[in-house]
């Protein structure tokens, strides 16, 4: 969203935006639920959970990011999911999407996550990235930009498996690994349809610029405090799988993904797979 943020700072946007950065996704969810904010970028599963929690008071406007998780290794032995048999994988996010997605992909590749692979959890991305960077961990699942951070400090660390690509190999239902979404309150959409349309047009343009203008985007990430280091941002951006999915395309990509999360833990998406009313415009 940084190009849109920059356009707002320069006074060239169709709408007048106020941007608020929060330290944790849960903070954003609370602000949407109580009406403090109109539009929010949140993890995709939290978007579904909020839809359930508020009895349909929000809609998902678009998905902005596919998978950002990769398996890093330092011993150069992993070329497929099957190669993970008998190995120990360090990761964060116990009881959340990283664990659920990894377990799903292991099973799709004939591995029993409980017997064939040992999972060891860290509490923070930064902590695990440091363990990889210092050579204390040989195999880890990390999201960007922590993958780039670890690689910058440990030249032996390489991306062995990109979970977005592994998901695409594992499914046949057209679903995709979806990390980030933008949602809006349903009452705000109803009162401001033209503003929402203009926002989505500008947002799509901002995403396209972030993909195509990496150097400028990296500088803006540092300027607006998204990623503190422009150098790290520059390396990470091409791996973020930035995208813009909306409408029917968004729903087709989402359904199978939500089914995987529901099967792992229904609470992760609010206890139910979102119905058609979750998607803007509702079909």
ZIVENPE-V993472 format. One record per helix or strand of 2 or more residues. SS is the DSSP state (H for helix, E for strand). FROM is the first residue (numbers start at 1). TO is the last residue. If there is no record, write none. Layout:
SS & FROM & TO
SS & FROM & TO
This chain:
H & 2 & 9
H & 25 & 33
E & 39 & 43
H & 44 & 53
E & 58 & 66
E & 69 & 73
H & 81 & 84
E & 88 & 91
H & 97 & 108
E & 118 & 121
H & 125 & 133
E & 139 & 143
H & 146 & 153
E & 158 & 162
H & 163 & 170
E & 178 & 185
H & 186 & 191
H & 193 & 212
H & 214 & 223
H & 230 & 237
E & 242 & 245
H & 247 & 264
H & 266 & 269
H & 276 & 278
